[in-house]
Amino acid sequence: MPPPVPKYKIADIWENGKSQEVIQVEKKKMGRPYTNGSEKSVTKRARMTEQDVEKLKFCCAQLEKNESEIIRLGIDKVYSELIK
């Protein structure tokens, strides 16, 4: 990504007598935006067998979702069965 372009060129600043003006450049926010409005600030880790990892990858490929989304779907499914 190229660096941000300032509003004025240095030559323009000196010619127009604006040598005391401070040029501010907006910083862009890093990271992905939240799509559903809920911030995911908690990280969990899980130990899995190779077979579990292969199943997870298969589900990701079939549903075209990432691993976190598949795990959340699994949690939702188990939770809804327990609530019944």
Jmol script that loads the backbone (N, CA, C; Angstrom):
load data "model"
ATOM      1  N   MET A   1       0.857  -1.171   0.000  1.00  0.00           N
ATOM      2  CA  MET A   1       0.000   0.000   0.000  1.00  0.00           C
ATOM      3  C   MET A   1       0.902   1.232   0.000  1.00  0.00           C
ATOM      4  N   PRO A   2       0.688   2.161  -0.909  1.00  0.00           N
ATOM      5  CA  PRO A   2       1.532   3.362  -0.957  1.00  0.00           C
ATOM      6  C   PRO A   2       1.244   4.269   0.235  1.00  0.00           C
ATOM      7  N   PRO A   3       2.229   5.090   0.622  1.00  0.00           N
ATOM      8  CA  PRO A   3       2.009   5.994   1.749  1.00  0.00           C
ATOM      9  C   PRO A   3       0.970   7.058   1.408  1.00  0.00           C
ATOM     10  N   PRO A   4       0.279   7.595   2.435  1.00  0.00           N
ATOM     11  CA  PRO A   4      -0.726   8.622   2.183  1.00  0.00           C
ATOM     12  C   PRO A   4      -0.103   9.886   1.582  1.00  0.00           C
ATOM     13  N   VAL A   5      -0.876  10.568   0.771  1.00  0.00           N
ATOM     14  CA  VAL A   5      -0.404  11.771   0.090  1.00  0.00           C
ATOM     15  C   VAL A   5      -0.799  12.996   0.925  1.00  0.00           C
ATOM     16  N   PRO A   6       0.161  13.863   1.291  1.00  0.00           N
ATOM     17  CA  PRO A   6      -0.192  15.060   2.058  1.00  0.00           C
ATOM     18  C   PRO A   6      -1.002  16.048   1.219  1.00  0.00           C
ATOM     19  N   LYS A   7      -1.680  16.971   1.924  1.00  0.00           N
ATOM     20  CA  LYS A   7      -2.520  17.947   1.236  1.00  0.00           C
ATOM     21  C   LYS A   7      -1.704  18.949   0.418  1.00  0.00           C
ATOM     22  N   TYR A   8      -0.515  19.309   0.874  1.00  0.00           N
ATOM     23  CA  TYR A   8       0.297  20.317   0.216  1.00  0.00           C
ATOM     24  C   TYR A   8       1.656  19.745  -0.144  1.00  0.00           C
ATOM     25  N   LYS A   9       2.247  20.290  -1.185  1.00  0.00           N
ATOM     26  CA  LYS A   9       3.630  19.964  -1.503  1.00  0.00           C
ATOM     27  C   LYS A   9       4.518  20.949  -0.753  1.00  0.00           C
ATOM     28  N   ILE A  10       5.724  20.546  -0.421  1.00  0.00           N
ATOM     29  CA  ILE A  10       6.622  21.419   0.347  1.00  0.00           C
ATOM     30  C   ILE A  10       6.883  22.723  -0.404  1.00  0.00           C
ATOM     31  N   ALA A  11       7.023  22.656  -1.724  1.00  0.00           N
ATOM     32  CA  ALA A  11       7.270  23.871  -2.506  1.00  0.00           C
ATOM     33  C   ALA A  11       6.092  24.836  -2.383  1.00  0.00           C
ATOM     34  N   ASP A  12       4.857  24.321  -2.396  1.00  0.00           N
ATOM     35  CA  ASP A  12       3.673  25.170  -2.259  1.00  0.00           C
ATOM     36  C   ASP A  12       3.628  25.848  -0.897  1.00  0.00           C
ATOM     37  N   ILE A  13       4.046  25.146   0.142  1.00  0.00           N
ATOM     38  CA  ILE A  13       4.005  25.702   1.493  1.00  0.00           C
ATOM     39  C   ILE A  13       4.932  26.914   1.588  1.00  0.00           C
ATOM     40  N   TRP A  14       6.142  26.795   1.075  1.00  0.00           N
ATOM     41  CA  TRP A  14       7.093  27.906   1.163  1.00  0.00           C
ATOM     42  C   TRP A  14       6.674  29.059   0.275  1.00  0.00           C
ATOM     43  N   GLU A  15       6.155  28.784  -0.925  1.00  0.00           N
ATOM     44  CA  GLU A  15       5.764  29.850  -1.839  1.00  0.00           C
ATOM     45  C   GLU A  15       4.568  30.631  -1.326  1.00  0.00           C
ATOM     46  N   ASN A  16       3.626  29.963  -0.677  1.00  0.00           N
ATOM     47  CA  ASN A  16       2.408  30.615  -0.211  1.00  0.00           C
ATOM     48  C   ASN A  16       2.530  31.162   1.204  1.00  0.00           C
ATOM     49  N   GLY A  17       3.701  31.062   1.813  1.00  0.00           N
ATOM     50  CA  GLY A  17       3.910  31.622   3.145  1.00  0.00           C
ATOM     51  C   GLY A  17       3.252  30.824   4.250  1.00  0.00           C
ATOM     52  N   LYS A  18       3.060  29.557   4.060  1.00  0.00           N
ATOM     53  CA  LYS A  18       2.419  28.722   5.078  1.00  0.00           C
ATOM     54  C   LYS A  18       3.446  27.834   5.762  1.00  0.00           C
ATOM     55  N   SER A  19       4.596  28.370   6.065  1.00  0.00           N
ATOM     56  CA  SER A  19       5.672  27.555   6.628  1.00  0.00           C
ATOM     57  C   SER A  19       5.362  27.092   8.048  1.00  0.00           C
ATOM     58  N   GLN A  20       4.435  27.742   8.747  1.00  0.00           N
ATOM     59  CA  GLN A  20       4.102  27.366  10.114  1.00  0.00           C
ATOM     60  C   GLN A  20       2.965  26.347  10.196  1.00  0.00           C
ATOM     61  N   GLU A  21       2.341  26.055   9.070  1.00  0.00           N
ATOM     62  CA  GLU A  21       1.203  25.133   9.078  1.00  0.00           C
ATOM     63  C   GLU A  21       1.677  23.688   9.278  1.00  0.00           C
ATOM     64  N   VAL A  22       0.967  22.966  10.110  1.00  0.00           N
ATOM     65  CA  VAL A  22       1.288  21.568  10.368  1.00  0.00           C
ATOM     66  C   VAL A  22       0.395  20.714   9.498  1.00  0.00           C
ATOM     67  N   ILE A  23       1.012  19.789   8.785  1.00  0.00           N
ATOM     68  CA  ILE A  23       0.247  18.900   7.911  1.00  0.00           C
ATOM     69  C   ILE A  23      -0.043  17.628   8.680  1.00  0.00           C
ATOM     70  N   GLN A  24      -1.328  17.273   8.781  1.00  0.00           N
ATOM     71  CA  GLN A  24      -1.722  16.051   9.471  1.00  0.00           C
ATOM     72  C   GLN A  24      -2.224  15.048   8.444  1.00  0.00           C
ATOM     73  N   VAL A  25      -1.779  13.833   8.591  1.00  0.00           N
ATOM     74  CA  VAL A  25      -2.203  12.762   7.707  1.00  0.00           C
ATOM     75  C   VAL A  25      -2.965  11.753   8.552  1.00  0.00           C
ATOM     76  N   GLU A  26      -4.158  11.367   8.093  1.00  0.00           N
ATOM     77  CA  GLU A  26      -4.958  10.399   8.841  1.00  0.00           C
ATOM     78  C   GLU A  26      -4.312   9.031   8.804  1.00  0.00           C
ATOM     79  N   LYS A  27      -4.313   8.368   9.966  1.00  0.00           N
ATOM     80  CA  LYS A  27      -3.828   7.005  10.014  1.00  0.00           C
ATOM     81  C   LYS A  27      -5.014   6.073   9.749  1.00  0.00           C
ATOM     82  N   LYS A  28      -4.778   5.084   8.927  1.00  0.00           N
ATOM     83  CA  LYS A  28      -5.831   4.116   8.646  1.00  0.00           C
ATOM     84  C   LYS A  28      -5.838   3.075   9.752  1.00  0.00           C
ATOM     85  N   LYS A  29      -7.042   2.605  10.105  1.00  0.00           N
ATOM     86  CA  LYS A  29      -7.160   1.575  11.124  1.00  0.00           C
ATOM     87  C   LYS A  29      -6.720   0.242  10.552  1.00  0.00           C
ATOM     88  N   MET A  30      -6.048  -0.529  11.375  1.00  0.00           N
ATOM     89  CA  MET A  30      -5.571  -1.833  10.943  1.00  0.00           C
ATOM     90  C   MET A  30      -6.564  -2.904  11.375  1.00  0.00           C
ATOM     91  N   GLY A  31      -6.593  -4.012  10.653  1.00  0.00           N
ATOM     92  CA  GLY A  31      -7.428  -5.142  11.024  1.00  0.00           C
ATOM     93  C   GLY A  31      -8.739  -5.169  10.263  1.00  0.00           C
ATOM     94  N   ARG A  32      -9.451  -6.233  10.477  1.00  0.00           N
ATOM     95  CA  ARG A  32     -10.729  -6.414   9.799  1.00  0.00           C
ATOM     96  C   ARG A  32     -11.852  -5.716  10.557  1.00  0.00           C
ATOM     97  N   PRO A  33     -12.800  -5.161   9.856  1.00  0.00           N
ATOM     98  CA  PRO A  33     -13.958  -4.577  10.544  1.00  0.00           C
ATOM     99  C   PRO A  33     -14.877  -5.676  11.049  1.00  0.00           C
ATOM    100  N   TYR A  34     -15.627  -5.391  12.101  1.00  0.00           N
ATOM    101  CA  TYR A  34     -16.581  -6.359  12.623  1.00  0.00           C
ATOM    102  C   TYR A  34     -17.820  -6.336  11.749  1.00  0.00           C
ATOM    103  N   THR A  35     -18.245  -7.512  11.310  1.00  0.00           N
ATOM    104  CA  THR A  35     -19.347  -7.574  10.360  1.00  0.00           C
ATOM    105  C   THR A  35     -20.698  -7.666  11.032  1.00  0.00           C
ATOM    106  N   ASN A  36     -20.789  -8.312  12.195  1.00  0.00           N
ATOM    107  CA  ASN A  36     -22.098  -8.480  12.809  1.00  0.00           C
ATOM    108  C   ASN A  36     -22.279  -7.629  14.059  1.00  0.00           C
ATOM    109  N   GLY A  37     -21.396  -6.720  14.311  1.00  0.00           N
ATOM    110  CA  GLY A  37     -21.564  -5.782  15.410  1.00  0.00           C
ATOM    111  C   GLY A  37     -21.093  -6.297  16.764  1.00  0.00           C
ATOM    112  N   SER A  38     -20.708  -7.575  16.881  1.00  0.00           N
ATOM    113  CA  SER A  38     -20.243  -8.074  18.170  1.00  0.00           C
ATOM    114  C   SER A  38     -18.731  -8.275  18.114  1.00  0.00           C
ATOM    115  N   GLU A  39     -18.058  -7.590  18.994  1.00  0.00           N
ATOM    116  CA  GLU A  39     -16.597  -7.666  19.021  1.00  0.00           C
ATOM    117  C   GLU A  39     -16.170  -8.989  19.644  1.00  0.00           C
ATOM    118  N   LYS A  40     -15.254  -9.657  19.009  1.00  0.00           N
ATOM    119  CA  LYS A  40     -14.763 -10.939  19.510  1.00  0.00           C
ATOM    120  C   LYS A  40     -13.422 -10.696  20.194  1.00  0.00           C
ATOM    121  N   SER A  41     -13.456 -10.508  21.494  1.00  0.00           N
ATOM    122  CA  SER A  41     -12.243 -10.127  22.224  1.00  0.00           C
ATOM    123  C   SER A  41     -11.657 -11.282  23.032  1.00  0.00           C
ATOM    124  N   VAL A  42     -12.313 -12.433  23.062  1.00  0.00           N
ATOM    125  CA  VAL A  42     -11.837 -13.577  23.843  1.00  0.00           C
ATOM    126  C   VAL A  42     -11.238 -14.608  22.900  1.00  0.00           C
ATOM    127  N   THR A  43     -10.060 -15.113  23.254  1.00  0.00           N
ATOM    128  CA  THR A  43      -9.399 -16.142  22.460  1.00  0.00           C
ATOM    129  C   THR A  43      -9.359 -17.430  23.267  1.00  0.00           C
ATOM    130  N   LYS A  44      -9.755 -18.526  22.654  1.00  0.00           N
ATOM    131  CA  LYS A  44      -9.718 -19.840  23.287  1.00  0.00           C
ATOM    132  C   LYS A  44      -8.836 -20.757  22.468  1.00  0.00           C
ATOM    133  N   ARG A  45      -8.203 -21.701  23.125  1.00  0.00           N
ATOM    134  CA  ARG A  45      -7.369 -22.688  22.445  1.00  0.00           C
ATOM    135  C   ARG A  45      -7.933 -24.064  22.717  1.00  0.00           C
ATOM    136  N   ALA A  46      -7.740 -24.978  21.781  1.00  0.00           N
ATOM    137  CA  ALA A  46      -8.217 -26.347  21.958  1.00  0.00           C
ATOM    138  C   ALA A  46      -7.171 -27.311  21.422  1.00  0.00           C
ATOM    139  N   ARG A  47      -7.016 -28.420  22.108  1.00  0.00           N
ATOM    140  CA  ARG A  47      -6.136 -29.480  21.631  1.00  0.00           C
ATOM    141  C   ARG A  47      -6.978 -30.436  20.805  1.00  0.00           C
ATOM    142  N   MET A  48      -6.482 -30.799  19.622  1.00  0.00           N
ATOM    143  CA  MET A  48      -7.227 -31.668  18.723  1.00  0.00           C
ATOM    144  C   MET A  48      -6.324 -32.755  18.171  1.00  0.00           C
ATOM    145  N   THR A  49      -6.948 -33.855  17.803  1.00  0.00           N
ATOM    146  CA  THR A  49      -6.216 -34.906  17.115  1.00  0.00           C
ATOM    147  C   THR A  49      -6.090 -34.528  15.642  1.00  0.00           C
ATOM    148  N   GLU A  50      -5.249 -35.242  14.925  1.00  0.00           N
ATOM    149  CA  GLU A  50      -5.115 -35.006  13.485  1.00  0.00           C
ATOM    150  C   GLU A  50      -6.441 -35.240  12.772  1.00  0.00           C
ATOM    151  N   GLN A  51      -7.212 -36.236  13.236  1.00  0.00           N
ATOM    152  CA  GLN A  51      -8.511 -36.524  12.620  1.00  0.00           C
ATOM    153  C   GLN A  51      -9.486 -35.364  12.833  1.00  0.00           C
ATOM    154  N   ASP A  52      -9.457 -34.759  14.032  1.00  0.00           N
ATOM    155  CA  ASP A  52     -10.314 -33.604  14.302  1.00  0.00           C
ATOM    156  C   ASP A  52      -9.962 -32.441  13.377  1.00  0.00           C
ATOM    157  N   VAL A  53      -8.674 -32.236  13.163  1.00  0.00           N
ATOM    158  CA  VAL A  53      -8.227 -31.144  12.295  1.00  0.00           C
ATOM    159  C   VAL A  53      -8.655 -31.398  10.859  1.00  0.00           C
ATOM    160  N   GLU A  54      -8.545 -32.638  10.406  1.00  0.00           N
ATOM    161  CA  GLU A  54      -8.981 -32.980   9.045  1.00  0.00           C
ATOM    162  C   GLU A  54     -10.482 -32.775   8.888  1.00  0.00           C
ATOM    163  N   LYS A  55     -11.256 -33.154   9.899  1.00  0.00           N
ATOM    164  CA  LYS A  55     -12.718 -32.946   9.854  1.00  0.00           C
ATOM    165  C   LYS A  55     -13.036 -31.458   9.784  1.00  0.00           C
ATOM    166  N   LEU A  56     -12.322 -30.661  10.574  1.00  0.00           N
ATOM    167  CA  LEU A  56     -12.542 -29.219  10.585  1.00  0.00           C
ATOM    168  C   LEU A  56     -12.213 -28.614   9.221  1.00  0.00           C
ATOM    169  N   LYS A  57     -11.095 -29.025   8.641  1.00  0.00           N
ATOM    170  CA  LYS A  57     -10.728 -28.528   7.315  1.00  0.00           C
ATOM    171  C   LYS A  57     -11.753 -28.936   6.260  1.00  0.00           C
ATOM    172  N   PHE A  58     -12.266 -30.159   6.357  1.00  0.00           N
ATOM    173  CA  PHE A  58     -13.282 -30.632   5.420  1.00  0.00           C
ATOM    174  C   PHE A  58     -14.550 -29.773   5.525  1.00  0.00           C
ATOM    175  N   CYS A  59     -14.982 -29.516   6.761  1.00  0.00           N
ATOM    176  CA  CYS A  59     -16.172 -28.677   6.976  1.00  0.00           C
ATOM    177  C   CYS A  59     -15.951 -27.275   6.418  1.00  0.00           C
ATOM    178  N   CYS A  60     -14.753 -26.727   6.615  1.00  0.00           N
ATOM    179  CA  CYS A  60     -14.436 -25.389   6.098  1.00  0.00           C
ATOM    180  C   CYS A  60     -14.538 -25.358   4.577  1.00  0.00           C
ATOM    181  N   ALA A  61     -14.009 -26.392   3.933  1.00  0.00           N
ATOM    182  CA  ALA A  61     -14.033 -26.440   2.468  1.00  0.00           C
ATOM    183  C   ALA A  61     -15.451 -26.611   1.949  1.00  0.00           C
ATOM    184  N   GLN A  62     -16.244 -27.453   2.594  1.00  0.00           N
ATOM    185  CA  GLN A  62     -17.601 -27.714   2.131  1.00  0.00           C
ATOM    186  C   GLN A  62     -18.523 -26.514   2.331  1.00  0.00           C
ATOM    187  N   LEU A  63     -18.385 -25.841   3.457  1.00  0.00           N
ATOM    188  CA  LEU A  63     -19.283 -24.715   3.787  1.00  0.00           C
ATOM    189  C   LEU A  63     -18.703 -23.358   3.390  1.00  0.00           C
ATOM    190  N   GLU A  64     -17.444 -23.350   2.923  1.00  0.00           N
ATOM    191  CA  GLU A  64     -16.757 -22.113   2.544  1.00  0.00           C
ATOM    192  C   GLU A  64     -16.774 -21.085   3.673  1.00  0.00           C
ATOM    193  N   LYS A  65     -16.422 -21.551   4.863  1.00  0.00           N
ATOM    194  CA  LYS A  65     -16.322 -20.691   6.044  1.00  0.00           C
ATOM    195  C   LYS A  65     -14.964 -20.945   6.687  1.00  0.00           C
ATOM    196  N   ASN A  66     -14.551 -20.022   7.558  1.00  0.00           N
ATOM    197  CA  ASN A  66     -13.264 -20.232   8.217  1.00  0.00           C
ATOM    198  C   ASN A  66     -13.439 -21.098   9.463  1.00  0.00           C
ATOM    199  N   GLU A  67     -12.326 -21.502  10.055  1.00  0.00           N
ATOM    200  CA  GLU A  67     -12.357 -22.425  11.188  1.00  0.00           C
ATOM    201  C   GLU A  67     -13.132 -21.862  12.375  1.00  0.00           C
ATOM    202  N   SER A  68     -12.979 -20.590  12.653  1.00  0.00           N
ATOM    203  CA  SER A  68     -13.685 -19.972  13.780  1.00  0.00           C
ATOM    204  C   SER A  68     -15.192 -20.042  13.579  1.00  0.00           C
ATOM    205  N   GLU A  69     -15.649 -19.791  12.361  1.00  0.00           N
ATOM    206  CA  GLU A  69     -17.089 -19.841  12.086  1.00  0.00           C
ATOM    207  C   GLU A  69     -17.629 -21.259  12.254  1.00  0.00           C
ATOM    208  N   ILE A  70     -16.872 -22.259  11.812  1.00  0.00           N
ATOM    209  CA  ILE A  70     -17.306 -23.647  11.951  1.00  0.00           C
ATOM    210  C   ILE A  70     -17.382 -24.027  13.423  1.00  0.00           C
ATOM    211  N   ILE A  71     -16.400 -23.618  14.214  1.00  0.00           N
ATOM    212  CA  ILE A  71     -16.409 -23.918  15.649  1.00  0.00           C
ATOM    213  C   ILE A  71     -17.596 -23.239  16.319  1.00  0.00           C
ATOM    214  N   ARG A  72     -17.880 -21.983  15.946  1.00  0.00           N
ATOM    215  CA  ARG A  72     -19.046 -21.291  16.519  1.00  0.00           C
ATOM    216  C   ARG A  72     -20.344 -21.999  16.150  1.00  0.00           C
ATOM    217  N   LEU A  73     -20.445 -22.497  14.904  1.00  0.00           N
ATOM    218  CA  LEU A  73     -21.637 -23.255  14.497  1.00  0.00           C
ATOM    219  C   LEU A  73     -21.804 -24.507  15.349  1.00  0.00           C
ATOM    220  N   GLY A  74     -20.693 -25.190  15.620  1.00  0.00           N
ATOM    221  CA  GLY A  74     -20.746 -26.381  16.465  1.00  0.00           C
ATOM    222  C   GLY A  74     -21.194 -26.059  17.879  1.00  0.00           C
ATOM    223  N   ILE A  75     -20.688 -24.975  18.430  1.00  0.00           N
ATOM    224  CA  ILE A  75     -21.094 -24.554  19.778  1.00  0.00           C
ATOM    225  C   ILE A  75     -22.577 -24.236  19.798  1.00  0.00           C
ATOM    226  N   ASP A  76     -23.051 -23.514  18.786  1.00  0.00           N
ATOM    227  CA  ASP A  76     -24.474 -23.167  18.712  1.00  0.00           C
ATOM    228  C   ASP A  76     -25.344 -24.418  18.609  1.00  0.00           C
ATOM    229  N   LYS A  77     -24.906 -25.408  17.836  1.00  0.00           N
ATOM    230  CA  LYS A  77     -25.677 -26.630  17.662  1.00  0.00           C
ATOM    231  C   LYS A  77     -25.776 -27.406  18.988  1.00  0.00           C
ATOM    232  N   VAL A  78     -24.659 -27.575  19.662  1.00  0.00           N
ATOM    233  CA  VAL A  78     -24.672 -28.284  20.948  1.00  0.00           C
ATOM    234  C   VAL A  78     -25.505 -27.522  21.969  1.00  0.00           C
ATOM    235  N   TYR A  79     -25.367 -26.203  22.004  1.00  0.00           N
ATOM    236  CA  TYR A  79     -26.116 -25.372  22.949  1.00  0.00           C
ATOM    237  C   TYR A  79     -27.616 -25.494  22.711  1.00  0.00           C
ATOM    238  N   SER A  80     -28.036 -25.429  21.438  1.00  0.00           N
ATOM    239  CA  SER A  80     -29.488 -25.510  21.145  1.00  0.00           C
ATOM    240  C   SER A  80     -30.044 -26.890  21.494  1.00  0.00           C
ATOM    241  N   GLU A  81     -29.255 -27.962  21.363  1.00  0.00           N
ATOM    242  CA  GLU A  81     -29.721 -29.285  21.745  1.00  0.00           C
ATOM    243  C   GLU A  81     -29.853 -29.406  23.256  1.00  0.00           C
ATOM    244  N   LEU A  82     -28.977 -28.756  24.011  1.00  0.00           N
ATOM    245  CA  LEU A  82     -29.054 -28.809  25.469  1.00  0.00           C
ATOM    246  C   LEU A  82     -30.232 -28.010  26.013  1.00  0.00           C
ATOM    247  N   ILE A  83     -30.594 -26.925  25.334  1.00  0.00           N
ATOM    248  CA  ILE A  83     -31.685 -26.064  25.800  1.00  0.00           C
ATOM    249  C   ILE A  83     -33.050 -26.730  25.605  1.00  0.00           C
ATOM    250  N   LYS A  84     -33.184 -27.590  24.612  1.00  0.00           N
ATOM    251  CA  LYS A  84     -34.481 -28.242  24.332  1.00  0.00           C
ATOM    252  C   LYS A  84     -35.027 -28.997  25.497  1.00  0.00           C
TER     253      LYS A  84
END
end "model"
wireframe off; spacefill off
backbone 0.3
color backbone group
